[in-house]
Amino acid sequence: PQIAVTGEGKIKVVPDMGVISLGVENTGKDAAEVKKLNDEIVDKVIKYIKKNTIPASDFQTTNVSLYKNYDYEKKKYNFVANQTITITLKDLKKYNEFMMGISDTGVTTIHGVEFKSSKLADYESDARKNAMINAKKKAEDYVSVLNQKVGKSLLISDNTYVQMPQPMFKGAMMSMDAEAGGMPRETLAIGEIEINATVQVSFVLE
């Protein structure tokens, strides 16, 4: 005699760090010249990042490309140079100031911002514990009307789908002065990260 139930555990946390992806792109007739232009901007970007006391371990070039592209309208070839740099900003209070300054370096694209928590592993552990508590409570609810008790667990199966939690926000914009009063606008909606854990447990019935 046994009972099998599914338990769910959810933890909502406010992110405390962000991963910013920036892009630099230049187009021209000569490959060497295009690469030179791109390298000059990337040099400014890296110097700006270091100026903001971001350690070398927290920023990285994640993509570099130089390719020949055909312009169908002008009916001629040109060269396109791209480079993507990813920065981990561990203090979100510095986000607005950092993004305003980075725009002056010549960055052409902001690919996006992903919010994370530095204590993600701890929160995942709490979610799993909550899932087990939920499973046991469900089992006790079911058998209470049968005058039986829930005994030891026979089988525990983790059904959690592992993926990076996504923030609930509509977008991020560079800070701009408000039209009235010159007060800075709130440009970043951080939201919350929801961490889910699902477990299936079989208990002995006593």
C-alpha positions, 0 to 999 in steps of 0.5 A: 500500500502506497501513495504517489504525489507530485510536490511543487516548490516556488521561490521568488527573488529579486535579482541582484546582478545583470548580464549586459550584452553589447555589440559593435559593428562597422561596414565599409569597402575595405576589410582592413579599414572596417576591422580597424574602425571596429577595434578602435571602438572596442578598445574604448569600450574595454577601457570604459569597463575597466574605468568602472572597476569591473574585474577582468573575470566579469567581462568577455568577448563572446563573438568576433566576425568579419565577413563580405556582404553583398548589397543588392540595392547598390549592387556591390560588396562591402565588409562587415565587422562585428564584435560582442562583449558581455559584461556581468554587472554585480551592482545593479545600482550602477546600471543607469550610470554605466549604460549612459557612459557606454553609449559614448564609446561608440557601441552600436547595439545593446543586445539585451540584459539578463537578470540573475541572482548571486545566490541562485544555488541556495534558492534552488535548494530552498525550492526543492525543500518546499517541493518535498514539504508540499508533496508530504502535505498533499499525501497527508490530505489524501489519506486523512479521510481514510484514517491512515497515515503517511509513512516513509518515502519509497521513491523520490523522483526529481522532475524539475526542468533545469533552465536559466530563470528569466526576469519578468520585465518589459525592457530596459532603456538608457536613462534620460532626463525627464522633461519636467524637473530634470529628474532621472526617469526610472528606466529599469524594471528588474522584476523577480526571478521565479525558481521552480522545483517539481518532485514526485514522491511515493510514500508507504501507507500505514 
